[in-house]
Amino acid sequence: MPSAGSTPITGSTSTTDGTLVSKRRKLTSVVWNDFDKIIEDGQDYAICKHCKGKLKADSKNGTKHLHVHIDRCMKRRNVDIRQQLLAVERKGHGKVQIGGFTFDQEISREKLARAIILHGYPLSIVDHVGFREFATSLQPLFKMVSHNTIKGYIMKIYEVEKDKMISYLEKLQSRVAITTDMWTSNQKKGYMAITVHYIDESWLLHHHIVRFVYVPPLHTKEVLSDVLMDFLLDWNMDRKVSTVTVDNCLSNDGMVNILVEKLSLSDSLLLNGKISHMRCAAHVLNLIVKEGLDVIEVEIEKICESVAYWSATPSRMEKFKDAARQLRIPCNKKLSLDCKTRWNSTYLMLSIAITYKDVFPRLKQREKYYMVMPSEEEWNMEKEICGRLKLFYNITELLSGRNYPTANTFFIKVCEIKEALYDWFICSNDVVKMMASSSTLLELNYDEQDPLSKFDLFVHSTIGESHTKSELDYYLEEFILPRNSNFDVLSWWKTNGLKYPTLQMIVRDIYVIPVSTVASESAFSTSGRVVSKHRSRLHPDTLETLIVARFLEARGMLEDALEVATDPDYRFDLAIQLSRLGTAKVCQSTSQIRDIDHLFLELPLVKDKLEEYINNMSIAGCWSQNAIQATYAWLKE
């Protein structure tokens, strides 16, 4: 051991008696950060700074044994890491090891690409000076990539996720339903969004946007059917598709007819293709209601002009609020104009305006330029019509849901609408009766031939025979469960699959069928952000990659982040993003996140603000009708 008074000198060595010897070569190895070198009796020794252990330090011995000692030194392990000098060692292939941390350029670049996919950042973010400086401050060793390089990383991620989805769908034991819709960008380019719907082995309903493909003009039925058929063949789904849900228009009718004709060659369609064509229920209901509203077009126009007048300027809006306060009318909802092509916005405009119907006459006495005001009779008629339209509104919301089956409720809700229209038809109000008579739904009747005649023949042929009960017989003998708003039909079939295996397979193929195209419409809100007026030069392939990769990749990334997040506000934001992908649900309960799958909010406290925001988006044309209906359905869940 060295004497108490010996002190090593930088660049030199010392003896035990403190005498300075000739200056030697500088010690370059990082191991000397943890050792002092001394000379004792003419022999070089290394003294550990932590445990004061003494090891030989002759040049012929090297430094390997010193590294081994440092790795095993117990006292060194307890030293505060902030007091240590991190050793930098390059490993090659872009990897740099800093102490116990290994920095990998490839991993960081992939993380950056995934962030761009998830949050919709522009590809040019890698060229922004501020972002480059920020990244450098976090990790000086990170080498920022170019615009084209990061696009290459994004393409690679998309291809990997696409292959995973294709492989998964090929192994899926049930059928897959498809929804599709067209969207026109600000470049006047047409894109087809294709969404697949399936029920997995755990009996959870899923939907994924898998294609957002550019369709060159003209968008004829032949062109559209070719695009859809190419997708089915590329993804090996031509024998697994159950139905195709589209909007109700002639071009879609022709497209599906051509598609069914091609798919029928494989003899794999359900019921020989009789149910392959599903028309969007939300679109059909929109057409029905618009026909009825045409009857009271003049009255609606008066209310529309009144709303437009008092919401035109901030000063008029303040006058309107002051008048409402004087009449002790709660001013919770803001006046909103309707959009002529979206009947639900007309319903919202009427329902809000009716709550302020006493405010308009009061303002008429003060404002000489306010010329058009509905009469008391017109207000009463609008109130009755608005109350009757509530049924259509609620059913449209229900059938626009994406996170629960809708095929099992479709027929029941259509019957409810038809019964309501019959009640309208026989009521004493002539205007309501005229609205009901204009609906084509009243003309829907069964064929003259009894549709159950074949069933009667089957029953008659089995009389007197020893008939073995089938699964269906046993199922129909089940006790009827009491009605419960929280009843999960998919969970029931999951647990009862052992009793009814054949019926379970049938139900799995039927319940996956969506009755609206809302799922495909959800891609358009994303595409609108991606293809803004400042990013209108995106190549169609790049656009598809960014949109589809987000739906394929984002769910896993958000779930992983939510699982480890601790900050309540951050967890709330993650759960909201998951809910947009159909993972989280919103329920009317306490304001907290109970687990990864559900988000609980006090909706009554924020409902008015949400409805106002949604209606403003509708008026501005930022959201499509189906997107608005999907949002209301999401809130209703």
PLY file of the C-alpha trace (Angstrom):
ply
format ascii 1.0
element vertex 637
property float x
property float y
property float z
element edge 636
property int vertex1
property int vertex2
end_header
0.00 0.00 0.00
1.23 3.55 -0.61
2.27 5.72 2.25
-0.17 8.23 3.60
1.67 11.09 2.05
2.13 9.78 -1.47
0.09 11.59 -4.12
0.10 10.64 -7.80
0.85 13.39 -10.25
-0.95 13.69 -13.61
1.35 12.62 -16.42
3.94 11.33 -13.94
4.30 8.56 -11.38
5.30 8.74 -7.74
7.14 6.50 -5.32
6.13 5.54 -1.86
8.46 8.13 -0.41
6.97 10.86 -2.55
9.96 11.41 -4.82
9.17 12.31 -8.39
10.56 10.14 -11.11
10.99 10.80 -14.79
7.81 11.60 -16.75
6.38 8.61 -18.58
3.97 8.06 -21.45
0.44 9.43 -20.85
-2.11 6.88 -19.65
-4.78 6.67 -22.37
-6.99 3.76 -21.33
-10.36 4.67 -19.78
-9.64 2.19 -16.98
-7.31 4.76 -15.36
-10.40 6.82 -14.49
-10.84 4.29 -11.68
-7.16 3.67 -10.76
-4.12 5.58 -9.51
-0.72 4.34 -10.76
2.19 4.25 -8.32
5.72 2.81 -8.13
6.63 0.76 -5.10
10.05 -0.85 -4.78
10.59 -0.29 -8.49
7.37 -2.12 -9.38
4.33 -0.45 -11.07
1.04 -0.87 -9.24
-2.54 0.28 -9.86
-4.54 1.32 -6.77
-8.36 1.09 -7.12
-9.98 4.40 -6.20
-13.02 2.62 -4.76
-11.81 -0.36 -2.71
-8.10 0.66 -2.50
-7.10 -2.75 -3.88
-3.57 -3.04 -5.35
-2.91 -4.73 -8.70
0.20 -4.98 -10.83
0.41 -2.37 -13.56
3.43 -3.28 -15.64
3.03 -2.45 -19.31
3.56 -6.11 -20.16
0.51 -7.04 -18.06
-1.88 -4.86 -20.08
-5.16 -3.50 -18.65
-7.54 -6.42 -19.11
-7.22 -7.53 -15.48
-7.95 -3.96 -14.41
-11.21 -3.95 -16.42
-12.17 -7.25 -14.82
-11.58 -5.80 -11.37
-13.71 -2.73 -12.10
-16.58 -4.91 -13.28
-16.43 -6.93 -10.05
-15.68 -4.13 -7.61
-18.60 -4.04 -5.15
-17.84 -0.55 -3.85
-17.79 0.89 -7.37
-21.34 -0.40 -8.03
-22.68 1.75 -5.21
-21.22 4.95 -6.60
-23.72 7.57 -7.86
-23.84 7.25 -11.64
-23.78 11.03 -11.95
-20.28 11.06 -10.51
-18.92 8.77 -13.19
-17.46 9.67 -16.55
-19.39 7.74 -19.22
-17.15 5.80 -21.55
-17.95 6.28 -25.23
-17.21 3.32 -27.46
-18.26 2.95 -31.09
-19.60 -0.48 -32.04
-20.04 0.01 -35.78
-23.23 -0.04 -37.92
-24.37 3.22 -36.34
-24.27 1.88 -32.74
-22.52 3.79 -29.97
-22.21 2.46 -26.43
-22.25 5.08 -23.66
-21.58 3.46 -20.34
-24.45 1.03 -19.78
-26.63 2.55 -22.52
-26.39 1.57 -26.17
-27.57 4.13 -28.70
-28.78 2.72 -32.01
-29.37 5.02 -34.97
-31.70 2.52 -36.64
-34.00 2.23 -33.63
-34.22 6.01 -33.22
-35.01 6.53 -36.91
-37.69 3.85 -36.78
-39.21 5.52 -33.70
-39.27 8.82 -35.59
-41.02 7.16 -38.55
-43.63 5.61 -36.25
-44.25 9.00 -34.61
-44.88 10.56 -38.03
-47.33 7.75 -38.84
-49.17 7.93 -35.52
-49.56 11.70 -35.19
-49.71 12.72 -38.84
-46.61 14.92 -38.75
-45.45 16.17 -42.16
-42.57 14.30 -43.73
-40.72 17.59 -43.99
-40.43 17.76 -40.20
-36.96 16.22 -40.59
-35.93 19.34 -42.52
-37.21 21.82 -39.91
-34.36 23.63 -38.19
-36.15 23.81 -34.85
-36.87 20.08 -34.83
-33.30 19.25 -35.78
-31.94 21.39 -32.93
-34.40 19.81 -30.50
-33.37 16.28 -31.54
-29.70 17.20 -31.21
-30.26 18.54 -27.69
-31.80 15.22 -26.69
-29.15 13.04 -28.30
-26.14 14.71 -29.96
-25.13 11.40 -31.53
-28.38 11.13 -33.51
-27.89 11.89 -37.20
-31.04 13.36 -38.69
-32.25 11.69 -41.88
-33.50 13.30 -45.06
-37.08 13.60 -46.29
-36.71 10.66 -48.69
-34.95 8.47 -46.14
-37.68 8.82 -43.51
-40.26 8.07 -46.19
-38.39 4.85 -46.88
-38.61 3.89 -43.21
-42.36 4.59 -43.23
-42.84 2.46 -46.34
-40.94 -0.39 -44.68
-43.13 -0.22 -41.57
-46.25 -0.19 -43.74
-45.15 -3.27 -45.68
-44.39 -5.16 -42.45
-47.77 -4.32 -40.90
-49.56 -5.08 -44.16
-47.94 -8.53 -44.38
-48.93 -9.21 -40.76
-52.55 -8.33 -41.47
-52.67 -10.42 -44.66
-51.21 -13.39 -42.81
-53.67 -12.99 -39.94
-56.72 -12.74 -42.19
-55.61 -15.83 -44.13
-55.56 -17.85 -40.91
-58.88 -16.45 -39.67
-61.54 -19.16 -39.46
-64.50 -16.86 -40.10
-65.63 -14.66 -42.97
-64.68 -11.03 -43.45
-67.09 -8.21 -44.32
-66.06 -5.17 -46.36
-67.17 -1.55 -46.42
-65.97 0.86 -49.07
-66.55 4.47 -50.04
-65.05 7.11 -52.33
-63.37 10.36 -51.32
-62.16 13.30 -53.42
-59.07 15.18 -52.23
-58.35 18.89 -52.66
-56.32 17.83 -55.68
-59.58 16.56 -57.23
-58.26 13.01 -57.09
-60.56 10.14 -56.22
-59.60 7.59 -53.57
-61.33 4.39 -52.51
-61.24 3.53 -48.81
-61.60 -0.20 -48.11
-62.26 -1.43 -44.57
-62.34 -5.04 -43.40
-64.51 -6.19 -40.50
-64.03 -9.46 -38.65
-64.67 -11.19 -35.33
-61.52 -12.72 -33.86
-61.10 -15.94 -31.88
-61.89 -14.07 -28.65
-65.17 -12.86 -30.15
-64.12 -9.23 -30.36
-65.32 -7.17 -33.31
-62.54 -5.44 -35.25
-62.35 -3.10 -38.22
-59.23 -1.98 -40.07
-58.78 0.34 -43.03
-56.51 -1.71 -45.27
-56.52 0.21 -48.55
-56.79 3.86 -49.49
-56.15 3.45 -53.17
-56.10 6.10 -55.86
-58.73 5.50 -58.54
-58.09 7.34 -61.83
-61.09 8.78 -63.65
-63.59 7.87 -64.88
-65.16 6.23 -61.82
-67.39 3.83 -63.69
-68.77 0.63 -62.22
-66.24 -1.40 -64.21
-63.28 0.61 -62.89
-64.50 0.47 -59.28
-65.18 -3.28 -59.43
-61.71 -3.93 -60.86
-60.07 -2.01 -58.00
-62.06 -3.93 -55.40
-61.46 -7.28 -57.09
-57.72 -6.63 -57.29
-57.69 -6.00 -53.56
-59.54 -9.26 -52.80
-57.13 -11.27 -54.94
-53.98 -9.56 -53.63
-55.06 -10.18 -50.04
-56.35 -13.71 -50.81
-59.83 -12.81 -49.54
-61.94 -13.64 -52.57
-63.19 -16.83 -50.86
-63.67 -15.29 -47.42
-65.70 -12.14 -48.11
-69.27 -12.22 -46.82
-70.79 -8.87 -47.82
-69.82 -5.52 -49.34
-71.49 -2.48 -47.74
-71.66 0.64 -49.92
-73.69 3.83 -50.27
-76.98 3.63 -52.11
-76.24 4.83 -55.66
-76.37 3.40 -59.19
-72.60 3.18 -59.71
-72.22 1.16 -56.51
-75.09 -1.12 -57.53
-73.37 -1.87 -60.81
-69.98 -2.30 -59.13
-71.27 -4.88 -56.63
-73.19 -6.76 -59.32
-70.02 -7.15 -61.40
-68.05 -8.15 -58.30
-70.60 -10.77 -57.24
-70.60 -12.19 -60.76
-66.82 -12.63 -60.63
-66.81 -14.07 -57.10
-69.61 -16.50 -57.89
-67.19 -18.47 -60.06
-65.48 -19.72 -56.91
-68.82 -20.89 -55.46
-67.93 -19.44 -52.04
-70.50 -16.66 -51.55
-73.03 -16.69 -48.73
-76.44 -17.82 -50.04
-75.03 -17.70 -53.57
-74.49 -13.96 -53.31
-78.07 -13.02 -52.39
-76.92 -10.96 -49.40
-73.53 -9.88 -50.74
-74.74 -6.35 -51.52
-75.46 -4.30 -48.38
-76.70 -0.73 -48.84
-75.64 1.76 -46.18
-78.57 2.11 -43.76
-77.50 5.60 -42.70
-77.52 6.76 -46.32
-80.94 5.21 -46.97
-82.42 6.86 -43.85
-80.96 10.17 -44.99
-82.81 9.87 -48.30
-86.08 8.96 -46.54
-85.96 11.91 -44.14
-84.99 14.39 -46.86
-88.07 13.37 -48.83
-90.25 14.14 -45.83
-88.57 17.45 -45.02
-89.24 18.70 -48.53
-92.91 19.00 -47.51
-92.11 21.69 -44.92
-89.29 23.31 -46.86
-90.80 26.82 -46.57
-91.17 26.65 -42.78
-87.66 25.28 -42.37
-86.32 28.08 -44.54
-87.86 30.70 -42.23
-86.16 29.22 -39.19
-82.94 28.92 -41.14
-83.04 32.63 -42.05
-83.76 33.58 -38.43
-80.86 31.52 -37.17
-78.59 32.91 -39.88
-79.50 36.49 -38.97
-78.85 36.19 -35.25
-75.65 34.18 -35.62
-74.13 36.33 -38.38
-72.08 38.69 -36.15
-70.76 38.67 -32.56
-72.88 41.68 -31.63
-76.09 39.99 -32.76
-75.15 36.85 -30.88
-74.69 38.94 -27.71
-78.09 40.58 -28.23
-79.64 37.12 -28.61
-78.01 35.88 -25.39
-79.13 38.98 -23.48
-82.72 38.49 -24.63
-82.62 34.83 -23.59
-81.34 35.78 -20.11
-84.12 38.35 -19.71
-86.66 35.61 -20.45
-84.84 33.28 -18.02
-84.12 30.81 -20.82
-80.86 28.88 -20.26
-78.46 29.79 -23.04
-76.54 26.51 -23.01
-76.64 25.76 -26.72
-75.43 27.97 -29.51
-77.56 28.64 -32.58
-76.30 26.63 -35.53
-77.14 26.61 -39.22
-77.92 23.45 -41.10
-76.23 21.93 -44.11
-78.64 21.31 -46.96
-77.25 17.89 -47.79
-77.28 16.58 -44.20
-80.69 16.11 -42.62
-79.26 15.52 -39.14
-77.85 19.06 -39.13
-81.36 20.31 -39.99
-82.72 18.33 -37.06
-80.12 19.83 -34.72
-80.86 23.35 -36.00
-84.59 22.90 -35.37
-84.18 21.29 -31.96
-81.95 24.15 -30.74
-84.03 26.93 -32.31
-87.24 25.55 -30.75
-85.79 25.98 -27.26
-85.38 29.71 -28.01
-88.70 30.23 -29.84
-89.82 32.91 -27.32
-86.62 34.88 -27.86
-87.22 35.62 -31.54
-90.49 37.64 -31.07
-88.83 39.72 -28.34
-85.93 40.57 -30.63
-88.37 41.39 -33.43
-89.64 44.32 -31.35
-86.14 45.84 -31.15
-84.52 44.95 -34.46
-86.14 46.60 -37.47
-83.94 44.73 -39.96
-85.08 41.34 -38.66
-87.82 40.71 -41.23
-88.45 36.94 -41.38
-89.82 35.32 -38.25
-91.85 32.07 -38.02
-95.40 32.38 -36.74
-96.69 30.62 -33.62
-98.40 27.99 -35.76
-95.20 27.33 -37.67
-93.26 26.95 -34.41
-95.81 24.44 -33.10
-95.65 22.45 -36.31
-91.85 22.43 -36.27
-91.91 21.26 -32.67
-94.15 18.32 -33.54
-92.07 17.40 -36.60
-88.83 17.65 -34.63
-90.23 15.33 -31.96
-91.15 12.75 -34.58
-87.74 12.98 -36.26
-86.08 12.05 -32.97
-86.77 8.37 -33.74
-84.89 8.58 -37.07
-82.05 10.41 -35.37
-81.61 7.80 -32.63
-81.82 4.87 -35.03
-79.30 6.46 -37.37
-76.90 6.84 -34.45
-77.42 3.21 -33.42
-76.89 1.77 -36.89
-73.78 3.92 -37.39
-71.91 2.19 -34.57
-68.62 0.46 -35.36
-67.66 -1.22 -32.10
-70.69 -3.46 -31.73
-72.76 -5.63 -34.09
-75.50 -3.86 -36.04
-76.75 -6.68 -38.27
-78.83 -8.13 -35.43
-80.71 -4.86 -34.81
-81.17 -3.64 -38.39
-84.47 -5.37 -39.20
-86.00 -4.48 -35.83
-85.20 -0.79 -36.25
-86.50 -0.70 -39.82
-89.78 -2.17 -38.54
-89.92 0.53 -35.86
-89.55 3.22 -38.52
-92.24 1.66 -40.69
-94.64 1.44 -37.74
-93.92 5.08 -36.91
-94.64 6.12 -40.50
-97.96 4.28 -40.38
-98.85 6.23 -37.23
-97.92 9.43 -39.05
-100.09 8.42 -41.99
-103.23 8.02 -39.87
-102.69 11.04 -37.57
-104.90 14.14 -37.72
-102.12 16.51 -38.75
-102.28 16.89 -42.53
-98.64 18.00 -42.81
-97.38 14.95 -40.91
-99.64 12.73 -43.00
-98.20 14.24 -46.19
-94.65 13.66 -44.96
-95.41 10.00 -44.26
-97.05 9.47 -47.64
-93.96 10.81 -49.40
-91.81 8.07 -47.89
-91.02 5.07 -50.07
-90.71 2.92 -46.97
-94.49 2.66 -46.77
-94.46 0.96 -50.17
-92.35 -1.94 -48.89
-94.55 -5.02 -48.73
-94.06 -8.74 -48.83
-94.53 -10.53 -52.09
-98.01 -11.93 -52.77
-96.60 -15.39 -52.21
-96.21 -16.24 -48.55
-92.46 -16.05 -47.80
-92.83 -18.85 -45.22
-94.66 -21.25 -47.53
-91.54 -23.37 -48.04
-91.11 -23.58 -44.28
-94.71 -24.81 -43.98
-94.01 -27.53 -46.55
-90.95 -28.61 -44.56
-92.96 -28.81 -41.32
-95.73 -30.77 -43.06
-93.22 -33.28 -44.49
-91.76 -33.99 -41.06
-95.07 -34.64 -39.27
-95.24 -38.18 -37.99
-91.52 -38.76 -38.40
-89.17 -39.36 -35.50
-87.36 -36.06 -35.67
-84.02 -35.70 -33.85
-83.67 -32.28 -32.32
-81.13 -30.04 -33.96
-79.02 -27.27 -32.44
-81.62 -24.78 -33.62
-84.38 -26.66 -31.79
-82.44 -26.61 -28.55
-81.53 -22.96 -29.05
-85.17 -21.95 -29.59
-86.09 -23.76 -26.38
-83.67 -21.60 -24.38
-85.22 -19.34 -21.75
-85.57 -15.78 -22.97
-83.17 -13.50 -21.15
-84.52 -10.30 -19.57
-83.74 -7.17 -21.53
-80.53 -5.47 -20.47
-79.01 -2.39 -22.08
-75.51 -3.68 -21.24
-76.08 -7.13 -22.71
-73.11 -8.22 -24.85
-74.39 -10.54 -27.55
-70.90 -11.48 -28.72
-69.88 -12.57 -25.22
-73.03 -14.71 -24.97
-72.19 -16.58 -28.17
-68.58 -16.95 -27.08
-69.58 -18.70 -23.85
-72.34 -20.80 -25.45
-70.28 -22.02 -28.41
-69.87 -25.48 -26.89
-73.65 -25.94 -26.80
-74.28 -24.58 -30.30
-71.06 -24.92 -32.35
-72.77 -24.82 -35.75
-74.96 -21.85 -34.88
-71.93 -20.11 -33.43
-70.12 -20.35 -36.77
-73.16 -18.94 -38.58
-73.58 -16.10 -36.10
-69.91 -15.18 -36.39
-70.27 -14.74 -40.15
-73.52 -12.76 -39.86
-72.84 -10.47 -36.90
-69.68 -9.15 -38.53
-71.72 -7.54 -41.33
-71.90 -3.72 -40.89
-75.06 -1.97 -42.05
-73.37 1.38 -42.68
-70.18 2.66 -44.31
-69.18 4.77 -41.32
-65.99 2.77 -40.74
-64.67 3.66 -44.20
-65.77 7.28 -43.77
-63.49 7.56 -40.73
-60.51 7.42 -43.08
-61.62 10.65 -44.72
-61.14 12.77 -41.60
-57.58 11.43 -41.37
-56.93 11.93 -45.07
-58.20 15.50 -44.83
-55.50 16.25 -42.27
-52.81 14.44 -44.25
-53.71 16.05 -47.58
-54.07 19.64 -46.41
-53.68 22.52 -48.83
-50.05 22.81 -47.74
-49.32 19.14 -48.50
-51.25 18.66 -51.71
-48.26 17.23 -53.60
-48.19 13.91 -51.77
-47.93 10.96 -54.11
-50.98 8.63 -53.96
-48.81 5.74 -52.76
-47.36 7.89 -49.96
-50.85 9.03 -48.97
-52.11 5.46 -48.77
-49.09 4.42 -46.73
-49.56 7.20 -44.16
-53.30 6.59 -43.74
-53.35 2.79 -43.71
-50.20 2.45 -41.61
-51.74 4.68 -38.98
-54.75 2.38 -38.59
-52.62 -0.77 -38.65
-49.82 0.48 -36.40
-51.37 3.05 -34.08
-53.48 0.70 -31.95
-50.52 -1.27 -30.60
-48.41 1.83 -30.02
-51.17 3.61 -28.09
-52.00 0.55 -25.99
-48.33 0.09 -25.08
-48.04 3.77 -24.13
-51.24 3.67 -22.06
-50.05 0.60 -20.19
-46.95 2.36 -18.83
-48.28 5.95 -18.61
-48.77 7.37 -15.11
-49.76 10.99 -15.69
-53.61 11.23 -15.60
-53.83 13.90 -18.32
-51.54 11.92 -20.61
-53.54 8.71 -19.99
-56.73 10.61 -20.77
-55.30 11.83 -24.09
-54.11 8.32 -25.01
-57.52 6.82 -24.22
-59.24 9.42 -26.42
-56.94 8.50 -29.30
-57.64 4.80 -28.74
-61.38 5.44 -28.77
-61.07 6.99 -32.23
-59.60 3.70 -33.40
-62.45 1.74 -31.85
-60.52 0.41 -28.86
-61.81 2.45 -25.93
-65.45 3.10 -25.15
-67.11 6.14 -23.59
-69.62 5.44 -20.83
-71.69 7.70 -18.60
-69.85 7.11 -15.36
-67.04 8.52 -13.26
-64.30 10.57 -14.91
-61.46 8.12 -14.74
-59.74 5.47 -16.81
-60.44 2.13 -15.17
-58.51 -0.10 -17.53
-56.93 -0.16 -20.96
-60.15 -0.96 -22.80
-62.62 1.57 -21.39
-62.73 5.31 -20.86
-65.32 6.73 -18.45
-66.55 10.32 -18.74
-69.36 12.42 -17.28
-70.93 13.02 -20.68
-73.86 15.17 -19.45
-71.32 17.83 -18.46
-69.74 18.05 -21.91
-72.55 16.91 -24.20
-73.68 20.41 -25.20
-70.16 21.50 -26.12
-69.58 18.34 -28.10
-72.83 18.72 -30.02
-72.01 22.34 -30.80
-68.56 21.40 -32.08
-69.90 18.53 -34.20
-72.57 20.74 -35.71
-70.02 23.45 -36.56
-67.90 20.82 -38.32
-70.96 19.76 -40.29
-71.79 23.29 -41.38
-68.18 23.97 -42.39
-68.24 20.83 -44.51
-65.24 19.39 -42.62
-67.10 16.24 -41.62
-69.25 14.01 -43.74
-72.73 12.97 -42.63
-71.65 9.46 -41.79
-68.70 10.75 -39.77
-71.05 12.93 -37.72
-73.44 10.03 -37.20
-70.54 7.82 -36.16
-69.45 10.39 -33.58
-72.92 10.60 -32.09
-73.10 6.81 -32.00
-69.73 6.75 -30.26
-71.00 9.21 -27.63
-74.15 7.19 -27.14
-72.19 4.03 -26.32
0 1
1 2
2 3
3 4
4 5
5 6
6 7
7 8
8 9
9 10
10 11
11 12
12 13
13 14
14 15
15 16
16 17
17 18
18 19
19 20
20 21
21 22
22 23
23 24
24 25
25 26
26 27
27 28
28 29
29 30
30 31
31 32
32 33
33 34
34 35
35 36
36 37
37 38
38 39
39 40
40 41
41 42
42 43
43 44
44 45
45 46
46 47
47 48
48 49
49 50
50 51
51 52
52 53
53 54
54 55
55 56
56 57
57 58
58 59
59 60
60 61
61 62
62 63
63 64
64 65
65 66
66 67
67 68
68 69
69 70
70 71
71 72
72 73
73 74
74 75
75 76
76 77
77 78
78 79
79 80
80 81
81 82
82 83
83 84
84 85
85 86
86 87
87 88
88 89
89 90
90 91
91 92
92 93
93 94
94 95
95 96
96 97
97 98
98 99
99 100
100 101
101 102
102 103
103 104
104 105
105 106
106 107
107 108
108 109
109 110
110 111
111 112
112 113
113 114
114 115
115 116
116 117
117 118
118 119
119 120
120 121
121 122
122 123
123 124
124 125
125 126
126 127
127 128
128 129
129 130
130 131
131 132
132 133
133 134
134 135
135 136
136 137
137 138
138 139
139 140
140 141
141 142
142 143
143 144
144 145
145 146
146 147
147 148
148 149
149 150
150 151
151 152
152 153
153 154
154 155
155 156
156 157
157 158
158 159
159 160
160 161
161 162
162 163
163 164
164 165
165 166
166 167
167 168
168 169
169 170
170 171
171 172
172 173
173 174
174 175
175 176
176 177
177 178
178 179
179 180
180 181
181 182
182 183
183 184
184 185
185 186
186 187
187 188
188 189
189 190
190 191
191 192
192 193
193 194
194 195
195 196
196 197
197 198
198 199
199 200
200 201
201 202
202 203
203 204
204 205
205 206
206 207
207 208
208 209
209 210
210 211
211 212
212 213
213 214
214 215
215 216
216 217
217 218
218 219
219 220
220 221
221 222
222 223
223 224
224 225
225 226
226 227
227 228
228 229
229 230
230 231
231 232
232 233
233 234
234 235
235 236
236 237
237 238
238 239
239 240
240 241
241 242
242 243
243 244
244 245
245 246
246 247
247 248
248 249
249 250
250 251
251 252
252 253
253 254
254 255
255 256
256 257
257 258
258 259
259 260
260 261
261 262
262 263
263 264
264 265
265 266
266 267
267 268
268 269
269 270
270 271
271 272
272 273
273 274
274 275
275 276
276 277
277 278
278 279
279 280
280 281
281 282
282 283
283 284
284 285
285 286
286 287
287 288
288 289
289 290
290 291
291 292
292 293
293 294
294 295
295 296
296 297
297 298
298 299
299 300
300 301
301 302
302 303
303 304
304 305
305 306
306 307
307 308
308 309
309 310
310 311
311 312
312 313
313 314
314 315
315 316
316 317
317 318
318 319
319 320
320 321
321 322
322 323
323 324
324 325
325 326
326 327
327 328
328 329
329 330
330 331
331 332
332 333
333 334
334 335
335 336
336 337
337 338
338 339
339 340
340 341
341 342
342 343
343 344
344 345
345 346
346 347
347 348
348 349
349 350
350 351
351 352
352 353
353 354
354 355
355 356
356 357
357 358
358 359
359 360
360 361
361 362
362 363
363 364
364 365
365 366
366 367
367 368
368 369
369 370
370 371
371 372
372 373
373 374
374 375
375 376
376 377
377 378
378 379
379 380
380 381
381 382
382 383
383 384
384 385
385 386
386 387
387 388
388 389
389 390
390 391
391 392
392 393
393 394
394 395
395 396
396 397
397 398
398 399
399 400
400 401
401 402
402 403
403 404
404 405
405 406
406 407
407 408
408 409
409 410
410 411
411 412
412 413
413 414
414 415
415 416
416 417
417 418
418 419
419 420
420 421
421 422
422 423
423 424
424 425
425 426
426 427
427 428
428 429
429 430
430 431
431 432
432 433
433 434
434 435
435 436
436 437
437 438
438 439
439 440
440 441
441 442
442 443
443 444
444 445
445 446
446 447
447 448
448 449
449 450
450 451
451 452
452 453
453 454
454 455
455 456
456 457
457 458
458 459
459 460
460 461
461 462
462 463
463 464
464 465
465 466
466 467
467 468
468 469
469 470
470 471
471 472
472 473
473 474
474 475
475 476
476 477
477 478
478 479
479 480
480 481
481 482
482 483
483 484
484 485
485 486
486 487
487 488
488 489
489 490
490 491
491 492
492 493
493 494
494 495
495 496
496 497
497 498
498 499
499 500
500 501
501 502
502 503
503 504
504 505
505 506
506 507
507 508
508 509
509 510
510 511
511 512
512 513
513 514
514 515
515 516
516 517
517 518
518 519
519 520
520 521
521 522
522 523
523 524
524 525
525 526
526 527
527 528
528 529
529 530
530 531
531 532
532 533
533 534
534 535
535 536
536 537
537 538
538 539
539 540
540 541
541 542
542 543
543 544
544 545
545 546
546 547
547 548
548 549
549 550
550 551
551 552
552 553
553 554
554 555
555 556
556 557
557 558
558 559
559 560
560 561
561 562
562 563
563 564
564 565
565 566
566 567
567 568
568 569
569 570
570 571
571 572
572 573
573 574
574 575
575 576
576 577
577 578
578 579
579 580
580 581
581 582
582 583
583 584
584 585
585 586
586 587
587 588
588 589
589 590
590 591
591 592
592 593
593 594
594 595
595 596
596 597
597 598
598 599
599 600
600 601
601 602
602 603
603 604
604 605
605 606
606 607
607 608
608 609
609 610
610 611
611 612
612 613
613 614
614 615
615 616
616 617
617 618
618 619
619 620
620 621
621 622
622 623
623 624
624 625
625 626
626 627
627 628
628 629
629 630
630 631
631 632
632 633
633 634
634 635
635 636
